[in-house]
Amino acid sequence: MSRRIWLTGASSGIGAALAEQLLQAGHRLAVSARSEAPLQVLAARYPGQVLVLAGDLSDAAQVRAIGAAIHAQWGALDTLIVNAGTCEYLEVRDFQAAMIERVMRANLFSASYCIEAALPLLRAGIKPHLAGVSSSVTYLPLPRAQAYGASKAALRYLLEALRIDLAAEGIDVTVISPGFVDTPLTQKNDFPMPLRWSAAKAAAHIAKRLEQRPLEIAFPGVFIAILWLLAHLPKRLQLSIGKRMARSSAKEPL
Ligand SMILES: NC(=O)c1ccc[n+]([C@@H]2O[C@H](COP(=O)([O-])OP(=O)(O)OC[C@H]3O[C@@H](n4cnc5c(N)ncnc54)[C@H](OP(=O)(O)O)[C@@H]3O)[C@@H](O)[C@H]2O)c1
């Protein structure tokens, strides 16, 4: 059945590939990102299915306007997928709190603005579903990932705690935790990214799993299993491994 879905970060990478999957499945999509041109291309390719709602999601007023536009067009929302985000790595010798603030704004505050705008619409929707793209970085601390990891761990907590309070209203919450995915975001990385998936493969996996409304969609399986094992080692051992990773420029956070 066709659903009314608001997908953020649909202009590139995982979001753009996921938009394709969802549109091909016949859903209606409200798509948001700062760059409007790729969203308009989607709208032209899938006439009548796409609502282009560009804007800077780290600006609460712009997000409220997007929510109002969805309300005016659809009156309700069945699914929100909070996917928009960014990554910056921290140089510990040049620790800048402003960078942490920037990444938290992009990954956590923007998501909370979207959730605020979407919740009243989801309450009027059919089998409402809230999903958010966190990261497998949240499974254990990794060097240089302080800002990114903190923002994604905070997003995970926000979603998992919301899940409890929204259960009574029948709103399901799914946390999406990708490993490495080949996107413009990771193409900037200058280190090996083991078991990296293409954006198309990641999007196909997410789209398929979303239908089952699991609590978590984490992939690739082998990568997640390795992280899980590392995360369950004693903290001292984790620190020793982390220190070795920090010394080697060949190993960096996801
Ligand atoms: N790629 C990976 O390996 C990986 C792994 C784990 C988690 N993730 C997460 O997956 C999500 C998608 O990342 P990606 O890899 O697909 O990166 P990407 O290609 O850079 O896509 C990021 C998307 O977010 C949008 N965006 C960023 N800041 C925004 C803002 N302030 N307002 C509106 N839109 C904004 C971008 O659009 P505009 O620039 O046009 O605004 C773009 O559409 C992110 O949350 C990322 O942290 C990625």
The ligand as a Tripos MOL2 file, in Angstrom:
@<TRIPOS>MOLECULE
LIG
   48    52     1     0     0
SMALL
NO_CHARGES

@<TRIPOS>ATOM
      1 N1         27.8550    6.7900    4.3790 N.am      1 LIG1
      2 C1         28.0980    6.0980    5.4860 C.2       1 LIG1
      3 O1         29.0190    5.2780    5.5370 O.2       1 LIG1
      4 C2         27.2220    6.2890    6.6990 C.ar      1 LIG1
      5 C3         27.4010    5.4140    7.7830 C.ar      1 LIG1
      6 C4         26.6080    5.5700    8.9090 C.ar      1 LIG1
      7 C5         25.6430    6.5650    8.9350 C.ar      1 LIG1
      8 N2         25.5000    7.4120    7.8840 N.ar      1 LIG1
      9 C6         24.4740    8.4480    7.9660 C.3       1 LIG1
     10 O2         23.6200    8.3460    6.8570 O.3       1 LIG1
     11 C7         23.0290    9.6030    6.5830 C.3       1 LIG1
     12 C8         23.1870    9.9210    5.1080 C.3       1 LIG1
     13 O3         24.5690   10.0740    4.8670 O.3       1 LIG1
     14 P1         25.2350    9.8540    3.4360 P.3       1 LIG1
     15 O4         26.4040    9.0150    3.6700 O.co2     1 LIG1
     16 O5         24.2110    9.4640    2.4350 O.co2     1 LIG1
     17 O6         25.7960   11.3210    3.1750 O.3       1 LIG1
     18 P2         25.5300   12.4010    2.0300 P.3       1 LIG1
     19 O7         25.6050   11.7880    0.6860 O.co2     1 LIG1
     20 O8         26.4290   13.5310    2.3600 O.co2     1 LIG1
     21 O9         24.0210   12.8150    2.2890 O.3       1 LIG1
     22 C9         23.6650   13.6490    3.3550 C.3       1 LIG1
     23 C10        22.2840   14.2160    3.0630 C.3       1 LIG1
     24 O10        21.8910   15.0300    4.1630 O.3       1 LIG1
     25 C11        21.5120   16.3130    3.6680 C.3       1 LIG1
     26 N3         21.7900   17.3290    4.6620 N.ar      1 LIG1
     27 C12        22.9240   17.4900    5.3800 C.ar      1 LIG1
     28 N4         22.8080   18.5610    6.1760 N.ar      1 LIG1
     29 C13        21.5800   19.0890    5.9460 C.ar      1 LIG1
     30 C14        20.8750   20.2100    6.4470 C.ar      1 LIG1
     31 N5         21.4200   21.0270    7.3560 N.pl3     1 LIG1
     32 N6         19.6350   20.4500    5.9880 N.ar      1 LIG1
     33 C15        19.0780   19.6390    5.0600 C.ar      1 LIG1
     34 N7         19.6870   18.5640    4.5610 N.ar      1 LIG1
     35 C16        20.9220   18.2980    4.9890 C.ar      1 LIG1
     36 C17        22.3610   16.4870    2.3990 C.3       1 LIG1
     37 O11        21.7500   17.3990    1.5140 O.3       1 LIG1
     38 P3         22.2480   18.8990    1.2560 P.3       1 LIG1
     39 O12        23.7300   18.9260    1.3940 O.co2     1 LIG1
     40 O13        21.7270   19.1910   -0.1090 O.co2     1 LIG1
     41 O14        21.5650   19.6940    2.2950 O.co2     1 LIG1
     42 C18        22.2740   15.0950    1.8200 C.3       1 LIG1
     43 O15        21.0640   14.9100    1.1330 O.3       1 LIG1
     44 C19        23.7320   10.5990    7.4980 C.3       1 LIG1
     45 O16        22.9390   10.8480    8.6340 O.3       1 LIG1
     46 C20        25.0050    9.8720    7.8950 C.3       1 LIG1
     47 O17        25.5340   10.2960    9.1270 O.3       1 LIG1
     48 C21        26.2690    7.2980    6.7620 C.ar      1 LIG1
@<TRIPOS>BOND
     1     1     2 1
     2     2     3 2
     3     2     4 1
     4     4     5 ar
     5     4    48 ar
     6     5     6 ar
     7     6     7 ar
     8     7     8 ar
     9     8     9 1
    10     8    48 ar
    11     9    10 1
    12     9    46 1
    13    10    11 1
    14    11    12 1
    15    11    44 1
    16    12    13 1
    17    13    14 1
    18    14    15 2
    19    14    16 1
    20    14    17 1
    21    17    18 1
    22    18    19 2
    23    18    20 1
    24    18    21 1
    25    21    22 1
    26    22    23 1
    27    23    24 1
    28    23    42 1
    29    24    25 1
    30    25    26 1
    31    25    36 1
    32    26    27 ar
    33    26    35 ar
    34    27    28 ar
    35    28    29 ar
    36    29    30 ar
    37    29    35 ar
    38    30    31 1
    39    30    32 ar
    40    32    33 ar
    41    33    34 ar
    42    34    35 ar
    43    36    37 1
    44    36    42 1
    45    37    38 1
    46    38    39 2
    47    38    40 1
    48    38    41 1
    49    42    43 1
    50    44    45 1
    51    44    46 1
    52    46    47 1
@<TRIPOS>SUBSTRUCTURE
     1 LIG1         1 GROUP 0 **** ****
